[in-house]
Amino acid sequence: MSRLIQALGSSVGSVLGHSVCRDAFEGPALSRAYASIGIILAIFSAKGPILGGFITENYGWRDVFLFLAAFSTGLAILMIFFLPETHLVANRIPPALHDVFLRLLEDRKVWICSVDCRV
């Protein structure tokens, strides 16, 4: 269960970063912001296993999850209090989750990738 939560949390960070950039920047500034996010994601992807190995070696493998939980809680608190809303009210469209879910169920590519993602 912890791995599932970890995977969901790590995938949300990338998508959220791109969404905030898309809302806050345009043109060349958007390209620079995307490039910065790409660099940061590459650095953290390289440093993550090193930090995880250090924590595992010195404290135990369970403490990796405790560290990730504390770190992500801290980031969530920072975002709640210091990250302003970037999506303009005029551009907001209420989500039709039911319609999206039905489209996903009807999409052949989604079904194929759920079984074999090499397609």
C-alpha positions as CSV (number, residue, x, y, z in Angstrom):
1,M,0.0,0.0,0.0
2,S,2.9,2.4,0.8
3,R,4.4,1.9,-2.7
4,L,1.0,2.8,-4.2
5,I,0.8,6.0,-2.2
6,Q,4.4,6.8,-3.0
7,A,3.8,6.3,-6.8
8,L,0.7,8.4,-6.7
9,G,2.5,11.2,-4.8
10,S,5.5,11.2,-7.1
11,S,3.4,11.3,-10.3
12,V,1.3,14.2,-8.9
13,G,4.4,16.3,-8.4
14,S,5.4,16.3,-12.0
15,V,1.9,17.0,-13.3
16,L,1.2,19.7,-10.7
17,G,4.5,21.5,-11.6
18,H,3.7,21.5,-15.3
19,S,0.1,22.7,-14.6
20,V,1.3,25.6,-12.5
21,C,3.8,26.6,-15.1
22,R,1.2,26.4,-17.9
23,D,-1.1,28.6,-15.9
24,A,1.6,31.2,-14.8
25,F,3.8,31.5,-17.9
26,E,3.5,31.9,-21.7
27,G,5.8,31.8,-24.7
28,P,9.5,31.7,-24.0
29,A,9.0,32.1,-20.2
30,L,6.9,28.9,-20.3
31,S,9.7,27.0,-22.2
32,R,12.3,28.2,-19.6
33,A,10.0,27.1,-16.8
34,Y,9.5,23.6,-18.4
35,A,13.2,23.3,-18.8
36,S,13.8,24.2,-15.2
37,I,11.3,21.6,-14.1
38,G,13.0,19.0,-16.3
39,I,16.4,19.7,-14.8
40,I,15.0,19.6,-11.2
41,L,13.2,16.3,-11.8
42,A,16.4,14.8,-13.3
43,I,18.5,16.0,-10.3
44,F,16.0,14.6,-7.8
45,S,15.7,11.4,-9.7
46,A,19.4,10.9,-9.5
47,K,19.7,11.9,-5.9
48,G,16.7,9.9,-4.7
49,P,18.3,6.5,-4.7
50,I,21.5,7.9,-3.1
51,L,19.4,9.4,-0.2
52,G,17.3,6.3,0.0
53,G,20.4,4.1,0.2
54,F,21.9,6.3,3.0
55,I,18.7,6.2,5.0
56,T,18.4,2.4,4.5
57,E,22.0,1.8,5.4
58,N,22.0,4.0,8.6
59,Y,18.4,3.7,9.9
60,G,16.6,0.8,8.1
61,W,14.3,0.4,5.1
62,R,11.2,1.3,7.0
63,D,12.6,4.7,7.7
64,V,12.7,5.5,4.0
65,F,8.9,5.6,4.1
66,L,8.9,7.7,7.3
67,F,11.2,10.2,5.6
68,L,9.1,10.3,2.5
69,A,5.9,10.8,4.5
70,A,7.5,13.6,6.5
71,F,9.0,15.3,3.5
72,S,5.8,15.1,1.4
73,T,3.8,16.4,4.4
74,G,6.1,19.3,4.7
75,L,5.9,20.1,1.0
76,A,2.1,19.9,1.2
77,I,2.0,22.3,4.1
78,L,4.3,24.7,2.2
79,M,2.1,24.5,-0.9
80,I,-1.1,25.1,1.0
81,F,0.2,28.2,2.7
82,F,2.6,29.7,0.1
83,L,1.5,28.5,-3.4
84,P,-1.2,30.8,-4.7
85,E,-3.9,29.6,-7.1
86,T,-2.6,29.9,-10.6
87,H,-5.6,28.8,-12.6
88,L,-7.7,31.9,-13.5
89,V,-11.4,31.7,-12.5
90,A,-12.4,32.7,-16.0
91,N,-10.6,29.6,-17.4
92,R,-12.0,27.0,-15.0
93,I,-14.3,24.4,-16.4
94,P,-16.1,22.2,-13.9
95,P,-14.8,18.7,-14.2
96,A,-17.1,16.1,-15.7
97,L,-15.5,13.1,-14.1
98,H,-18.3,10.8,-15.1
99,D,-17.7,11.6,-18.8
100,V,-13.9,11.2,-18.5
101,F,-14.3,7.9,-16.8
102,L,-16.7,6.6,-19.5
103,R,-14.3,7.8,-22.2
104,L,-11.5,5.9,-20.5
105,L,-13.5,2.8,-20.3
106,E,-14.4,3.0,-24.0
107,D,-10.8,3.8,-25.2
108,R,-9.1,0.7,-26.7
109,K,-5.6,2.1,-26.0
110,V,-6.3,2.4,-22.3
111,W,-7.4,-1.2,-22.2
112,I,-4.3,-2.4,-24.2
113,C,-1.9,-0.4,-21.9
114,S,-3.6,-1.8,-18.8
115,V,-2.6,-5.2,-20.0
116,D,0.6,-4.6,-21.9
117,C,2.3,-1.1,-21.9
118,R,4.8,-1.9,-24.6
119,V,2.3,-0.8,-27.3
